[in-house]
Amino acid sequence: MKKTNPGDQPQLLVLCQLFYPELVSTGQTLTELCEELAEQGMNIEVFCAPPTVIKRREKIPKNIKYKGIKIRRVWGTRLPKLNLTGRILNQGTFALSVFFWLLIHRPKKPILVLTNPPFLAASCALLRKLKLIGSYIYLIFDVYPDTAIRLGVIKKNGLLSGLWDCLNGFILKNTSAVIVIGRCMKEVIAEKMKKICCNENDKIYNITMWSDDKLIKAAKGKDNPLIKKWNLENKFVVCYSGNMGRFHDMETVIRSAEILKTNEHICFLFVGEGHKKQDIIKYATEYNLQNCQFHTYVTRQKLGFLMNLADVGIVSLLESQEGLSVPSKAFGLMAAGVPIIAVMSAKSEISRIVTEENCGLVTKPGNEKTLATNILRLYNNKNELEQMGKNSLNAINEKHNLENVSKQYFDLITEISPAKTR
């Protein structure tokens, strides 16, 4: 796509709690997308919160320009994210700050708003209903309150879940477009829209997740500093990278490591943070799993090295969570030409991709014996491992790369943009 002239640039306001330099979770995902959209000629302004996971004590400038993107940090608390109370306060104060800014400035440019944090899109829905702002696109990464209900955090028929569903209905009715990140999720959202008598399924756009494939491919074949740093020479690396949250099936993964602990050549590498990380560290310590390593997030500059040191990538999701979340970590591994073992329901988007592209194996959640068997299958069959790795990379090159995905976003944003914002 050719760049537009400065005076004819499509505009976009992005509302997301995490953004550069906090390159974890949605922070990394949205930063990658905005970089590519800016490269394609879009004028982007981002509203985000102060970092809470990394550099929490460091003072970050409120206004910066990064790769042509205007980043504005609004006020919000900076409590530790892994603490539930702190996380809720961080999300609440950020959402409140964004609401008042929108109310005062009433922007008419299109807005891209996420489900993280929950309720943030309600500000857009209310202000658009009152005709105080222009159009907004609702990007769904996680389906609430469903994911919290299935985890047992809130009651299915309780007051909170009922109010939350009503609020979701209000958001969906007033949005210009809804972006979902998987076929399973599209089915869930279409059903929700049907229940609220909002039969506008043409507003739902299924746009796949992506990886910064250029960054990851650039590390291929180079001397990998992480191999020596983490003593992974001559190891068959089974890598889990990213969030180890409440809805990820970390239990099956760590129990499979216990089954394979006598194989000194197989190393389970856990890189990231999350609610369940300390639980699996405790399990590894209790059962003396010398075949496990645990590290925090690597910098973006080292992400390509991390993806490329894996022989097999693990992506997990509790069986109750299909259609409610789509782990994006799979696409980074695929960009490195790594086979995927999807520990999740066969109905989930990642399992469907793995099966359709023949780029890995699917393991039912809770079945650590099958997971261990599948790891050994790839460990003992070099030809199959290599072919699945090639298939992973082909899927990225043909479908799930950042350039292709960003063009779909670009087209949708310009489609709903009023002429005066271009």
Stockholm file with secondary structure:
# STOCKHOLM 1.0

chainA/1-422         MKKTNPGDQPQLLVLCQLFYPELVSTGQTLTELCEELAEQGMNIEVFCAPPTVIKRREKIPKNIKYKGIKIRRVWGTRLPKLNLTGRILNQGTFALSVFFWLLIHRPKKPILVLTNPPFLAASCALLRKLKLIGSYIYLIFDVYPDTAIRLGVIKKNGLLSGLWDCLNGFILKNTSAVIVIGRCMKEVIAEKMKKICCNENDKIYNITMWSDDKLIKAAKGKDNPLIKKWNLENKFVVCYSGNMGRFHDMETVIRSAEILKTNEHICFLFVGEGHKKQDIIKYATEYNLQNCQFHTYVTRQKLGFLMNLADVGIVSLLESQEGLSVPSKAFGLMAAGVPIIAVMSAKSEISRIVTEENCGLVTKPGNEKTLATNILRLYNNKNELEQMGKNSLNAINEKHNLENVSKQYFDLITEISPAKTR
#=GR chainA/1-422 SS CCCCCGGGCCEEEEECSCCTTCCSTHHHHHHHHHHHHHHTTCEEEEEECCCSSSSTTSCCCSEEEETTEEEEECCCCCCCTTSHHHHHHHHHHHHHHHHHHHHHHCCCSCEEEESSSTTHHHHHHHHHHTTSSCCEEEECSBCTTHHHHHTTSSCTTSHHHHHHHHHHHHHHHHCSEEEESSHHHHHHHHHHHHHTTCCCGGGEEECCCCBCHHHHHHTTTSCCHHHHHTTCTTCEEEEEESCCCTTSCHHHHHHHHHHTTTCTTEEEEEESCCTTHHHHHHHHHHTTCTTEEEECCCCGGGHHHHHHTCSEEEEECCGGGBTTBCCTHHHHHHHTTCCEEEESCTTSHHHHHHHHHTCEEEECTTCHHHHHHHHHHHHHCHHHHHHHHHHHHHHHHHTSBHHHHHHHHHHHHHHHCCGGGC
#=GC SS_cons         CCCCCGGGCCEEEEECSCCTTCCSTHHHHHHHHHHHHHHTTCEEEEEECCCSSSSTTSCCCSEEEETTEEEEECCCCCCCTTSHHHHHHHHHHHHHHHHHHHHHHCCCSCEEEESSSTTHHHHHHHHHHTTSSCCEEEECSBCTTHHHHHTTSSCTTSHHHHHHHHHHHHHHHHCSEEEESSHHHHHHHHHHHHHTTCCCGGGEEECCCCBCHHHHHHTTTSCCHHHHHTTCTTCEEEEEESCCCTTSCHHHHHHHHHHTTTCTTEEEEEESCCTTHHHHHHHHHHTTCTTEEEECCCCGGGHHHHHHTCSEEEEECCGGGBTTBCCTHHHHHHHTTCCEEEESCTTSHHHHHHHHHTCEEEECTTCHHHHHHHHHHHHHCHHHHHHHHHHHHHHHHHTSBHHHHHHHHHHHHHHHCCGGGC
//
